[in-house]
Amino acid sequence: MLVKVLTDGDVAIGFFNLSDGQREMSLQFWDIGLPYASGKSLSLYDCWEHKEIGVFRERYAPVVPAHDCLIVRAKLV
């Protein structure tokens, strides 16, 4: 996983699966500085598919196919 804060305050998150099988990759939001007690959520946007994924609170756990990646843009809501 790669996490990068963007200049506008959004966060780019890359999930990279280098294995031979699909994998669930979990991101706990407190690991990127968003405490659960804050009451905040992240709105996620799929940068490859150009579509909204949804709003999540506390964690996001996509299943990434073998030898593939998922790049999302997260906005605090």
C-alpha positions in Angstrom: 0.0 0.0 0.0 1.1 3.5 -0.7 -0.4 6.6 0.9 0.3 10.2 -0.2 -1.2 13.4 1.0 -2.1 15.7 -2.0 -1.7 19.5 -2.1 -5.4 20.1 -1.6 -5.5 17.9 1.5 -7.0 14.8 -0.2 -5.2 11.5 0.1 -4.1 9.2 -2.7 -4.1 5.6 -1.8 -2.6 2.8 -3.9 -3.3 -0.9 -3.2 -0.8 -3.1 -5.0 -1.2 -6.8 -5.2 2.0 -8.5 -6.4 0.9 -12.0 -5.5 -0.4 -14.8 -7.9 -3.9 -14.7 -6.4 -6.5 -12.1 -5.5 -6.2 -10.6 -2.0 -8.2 -8.5 0.3 -6.2 -5.5 1.3 -7.3 -3.7 4.4 -6.6 0.0 5.3 -7.5 1.1 8.8 -8.1 4.8 8.7 -6.3 5.5 12.0 -3.2 4.2 10.3 -3.3 7.3 8.1 -4.1 9.7 10.9 -7.9 9.7 11.0 -9.0 8.6 14.5 -12.3 6.8 14.8 -13.4 9.1 17.6 -13.3 12.1 15.1 -16.6 11.1 13.7 -15.2 11.7 10.2 -15.4 9.5 7.1 -13.6 9.2 3.8 -15.3 9.5 0.5 -13.4 7.3 -2.0 -13.1 7.8 -5.7 -11.6 5.1 -8.1 -9.1 6.9 -10.2 -8.8 4.2 -12.9 -12.6 3.6 -13.3 -13.5 7.3 -12.8 -16.3 6.5 -10.4 -17.3 7.0 -6.8 -16.8 4.0 -4.6 -18.6 5.3 -1.5 -18.2 6.7 1.9 -16.4 4.7 4.5 -15.8 5.1 8.2 -12.9 3.4 10.1 -11.6 1.1 7.3 -11.7 0.1 3.6 -10.9 -3.4 2.5 -11.0 -3.9 -1.3 -10.3 -7.3 -3.0 -7.5 -6.6 -5.5 -7.0 -9.2 -8.4 -3.7 -10.9 -8.8 -0.9 -8.7 -10.3 -3.2 -5.6 -10.3 -3.7 -2.4 -8.4 -6.4 0.0 -7.2 -5.7 3.7 -6.9 -8.2 5.8 -5.0 -8.5 9.4 -4.0 -9.9 9.9 -0.5 -11.7 13.1 0.6 -12.5 13.8 4.3 -16.3 14.2 4.8 
